[in-house]
Amino acid sequence: MPSTLAALLRFLPTLLLGIAGGALAFAVNLPLPWLLGAMIATTVTSLAGVRLRSPGRGRKGVLVVIGVMLGSAFTPQMSGDLGLWSLSLAVMLVATAVMMAFSVWFSQRVAGHTRETSLYAGVPGGVSTVTVMAMASGADLRVVGMTHAVRILVLLVAIPPVLQAIGHVDLAGATPDLAQWLWLPAPIDAAWLVAAGLGGIWLARLLRLPNALLFGPALVSAALHLSGVTHAAVPPTLLALAQVLIGISVGVRFAGTSLARVGHTLVMAVGQALVLLAIAVLAAWVGHLLTGYSPAAALLAYMPGGAPELSLVALTLGIDPAFVTTHHLLRISVLVLVLPALLKRLAPPPA
C-alpha cells in the first residue's frame, strides 16, 4: 500500500495536467474534450522535455472500466444483420492487410529503417503485443514505439475533422448537466458492473484473450446487458476520467523525446499515419456502400490500432460502440494469431 500511494502521488502532477487540459478543451467546446485535451496537454509537455509519469497500473484499471462500459452498449434492442456484420468484418480484414503491406514498405523503403524494425513498426494495431515481440528481436524499439504512438495520436486528432467531412456533425456527444455529472448508479447496478469487471478479468485469463483487460470485461458486460440481467450504466464522471487517463497514456509515450533528435522518425511516422488514415477512410466508404452502416461507425471500426482509444471515442460519441468494438476485437485476435508466423517468415535471417 505505501508503494502504491507513493506511485499515485508521483503521478498526481501528470493527472492534474491531463484534467486541466481536458477542462480547458471542454470549456472551449473542443470535440472529445477530455480525451483530446489531456492528450494534447501531455504530448506538448513531453515534447518540451518535461518528464511525465505514466498511469502505470492505473491504465489497467481504466481498460477494465472501458470494457465494462463498452459491454453496456450491447442491449436486447440491438438490431443487426449477421451477414452484413460479417461482410463489414471481411472489409476490415482486407483493409488491415493493405495497411500492413503499405506500412512495412513505407518504413523500409521511404523511412529507411531496417527490415525487422519496419515489420514491427508496420503492424496496424496490437501495440502492446507488438512491443513485447519487438523486445526479443533486433528491432529499434524507439522507432517501433514512436511509430505506434504517433499513429494513435494522428488518428485521434484527425477524428473530429474527418467525421465532419463524411457527414457526422454531432461530435460533442451529450453534455451532462450538474445533476448528471453527480449521478451514481444504484448499489445493485454498481455491484453488477463490478462483477462484470472482475468476471471479465477471470474469463479473459481463462480464454487467453488479446487485450484481456479490455475485451474480457466487455464480453461479460455484454452478456449481462444482452440477456437483460442488468441495464446498469457507468457514471459520466467515470467516463470523463477514463478519457483523461487514456489521453495521458498517449501523451506520456513521448516522454524523453527530443524533437531535434527524432525529428526524422516523427515526420516519417506522421506521413505513414496519414496514408493509413486515407486507406481507412476509403475502406469505410466501401464498407458503407456494401452494408449500409454509417461511414462514421465504419471509420472508427477500420482505423488501424488503438482499440481502447477508438472504442472509447465510439462510446463517447454514441457511434455504434458495439459495432466498433467487435471489429477491433476481431482485428487484434487475428493479429495475435497471425503475427508470430508472419514475422518469423518475413524477418531477415540472423547474421
BELJO-V580987 format. One record per residue. N is the residue number from 1. OMEGA is omega in radians with two decimals (none if undefined). Layout:
{{N,OMEGA} {N,OMEGA}}
//
This chain:
{{1,3.11} {2,-3.13} {3,3.10} {4,3.12} {5,3.12} {6,3.11} {7,3.12} {8,3.12} {9,3.10} {10,-3.13} {11,-3.03} {12,3.12} {13,3.10} {14,3.12} {15,3.13} {16,3.08} {17,3.12} {18,3.12} {19,3.12} {20,3.09} {21,3.11} {22,-3.14} {23,3.11} {24,3.11} {25,3.10} {26,-3.10} {27,-3.12} {28,3.07} {29,3.03} {30,3.06} {31,-3.11} {32,-2.91} {33,-3.04} {34,3.12} {35,-3.08} {36,-3.13} {37,3.13} {38,-3.12} {39,-3.12} {40,-3.12} {41,-3.10} {42,3.10} {43,-3.14} {44,-3.14} {45,3.12} {46,-3.13} {47,3.08} {48,3.07} {49,3.13} {50,-3.14} {51,3.13} {52,3.14} {53,3.07} {54,3.07} {55,3.11} {56,-3.13} {57,3.12} {58,3.11} {59,3.11} {60,3.10} {61,3.13} {62,3.12} {63,3.10} {64,3.13} {65,3.13} {66,3.11} {67,3.11} {68,3.13} {69,-3.14} {70,3.12} {71,3.14} {72,3.10} {73,3.11} {74,-3.08} {75,3.10} {76,-3.12} {77,-3.13} {78,3.06} {79,3.14} {80,3.12} {81,-3.09} {82,3.13} {83,3.13} {84,3.08} {85,3.14} {86,3.11} {87,3.12} {88,3.10} {89,3.10} {90,3.09} {91,3.13} {92,-3.13} {93,3.08} {94,3.12} {95,3.12} {96,3.12} {97,3.11} {98,3.14} {99,-3.12} {100,3.13} {101,3.12} {102,-3.06} {103,-3.14} {104,3.11} {105,-3.10} {106,-3.08} {107,-3.09} {108,-3.01} {109,-3.08} {110,-3.10} {111,3.07} {112,3.12} {113,3.10} {114,-3.11} {115,-3.12} {116,3.08} {117,-3.13} {118,-3.14} {119,-3.11} {120,3.12} {121,-3.05} {122,-3.12} {123,-3.08} {124,3.12} {125,3.11} {126,-3.00} {127,-3.12} {128,3.14} {129,-3.11} {130,-3.13} {131,3.12} {132,3.13} {133,-3.12} {134,-3.13} {135,-3.11} {136,-3.10} {137,3.09} {138,-3.11} {139,3.07} {140,-3.04} {141,3.14} {142,3.12} {143,-3.14} {144,-3.11} {145,-3.12} {146,3.14} {147,3.12} {148,-3.14} {149,3.14} {150,3.13} {151,-3.14} {152,3.12} {153,-3.13} {154,-3.12} {155,-3.11} {156,3.11} {157,-3.08} {158,-3.05} {159,-3.10} {160,-3.13} {161,-3.14} {162,3.11} {163,3.09} {164,-3.12} {165,-3.13} {166,2.97} {167,3.10} {168,-2.97} {169,-3.12} {170,-3.06} {171,-3.07} {172,-3.02} {173,3.13} {174,3.11} {175,-3.07} {176,2.98} {177,-3.04} {178,-3.13} {179,3.13} {180,3.10} {181,-3.07} {182,-3.08} {183,3.07} {184,3.13} {185,3.07} {186,-3.10} {187,-3.13} {188,3.10} {189,3.11} {190,3.12} {191,3.11} {192,3.14} {193,3.10} {194,3.12} {195,3.11} {196,3.14} {197,-3.11} {198,3.11} {199,3.13} {200,3.10} {201,3.13} {202,-3.12} {203,-3.11} {204,3.11} {205,3.13} {206,-3.09} {207,-3.10} {208,-3.13} {209,2.99} {210,-3.11} {211,-2.92} {212,-3.07} {213,3.10} {214,-2.97} {215,3.07} {216,3.07} {217,3.11} {218,-3.13} {219,-3.14} {220,3.10} {221,3.11} {222,3.13} {223,3.14} {224,-3.11} {225,3.11} {226,-3.13} {227,-3.14} {228,3.12} {229,3.12} {230,3.02} {231,-3.06} {232,3.11} {233,3.14} {234,-3.12} {235,3.11} {236,-3.14} {237,3.13} {238,3.09} {239,3.12} {240,3.13} {241,3.09} {242,3.11} {243,3.13} {244,-3.09} {245,3.08} {246,3.08} {247,3.10} {248,-3.12} {249,3.09} {250,-3.06} {251,-3.07} {252,3.07} {253,3.13} {254,3.13} {255,-3.14} {256,-3.12} {257,3.08} {258,-3.14} {259,-3.12} {260,-3.07} {261,-3.03} {262,-3.11} {263,-3.12} {264,-3.14} {265,3.13} {266,-3.13} {267,3.13} {268,-3.13} {269,3.11} {270,3.12} {271,3.11} {272,-3.11} {273,-3.13} {274,3.10} {275,3.10} {276,3.07} {277,3.11} {278,3.10} {279,3.12} {280,3.11} {281,3.12} {282,3.13} {283,3.13} {284,3.12} {285,3.08} {286,3.11} {287,3.10} {288,-3.12} {289,-3.09} {290,-3.00} {291,-3.08} {292,3.08} {293,-3.03} {294,3.08} {295,-3.13} {296,3.13} {297,3.13} {298,-3.13} {299,3.13} {300,3.13} {301,-3.05} {302,-3.12} {303,-3.01} {304,3.01} {305,-3.14} {306,-3.09} {307,3.11} {308,-3.09} {309,-3.06} {310,3.07} {311,3.11} {312,3.07} {313,3.12} {314,3.13} {315,-3.10} {316,-3.09} {317,-3.14} {318,-3.12} {319,3.05} {320,-3.09} {321,3.11} {322,3.12} {323,-3.10} {324,-3.11} {325,3.14} {326,3.13} {327,-3.12} {328,3.08} {329,3.13} {330,-3.13} {331,-3.09} {332,3.13} {333,3.13} {334,3.14} {335,-3.12} {336,-3.13} {337,-2.99} {338,-3.00} {339,-3.08} {340,-3.13} {341,-3.11} {342,-3.11} {343,3.09} {344,-3.13} {345,-3.03} {346,-3.08} {347,-3.13} {348,3.12} {349,3.14} {350,-3.12} {351,none}}
//
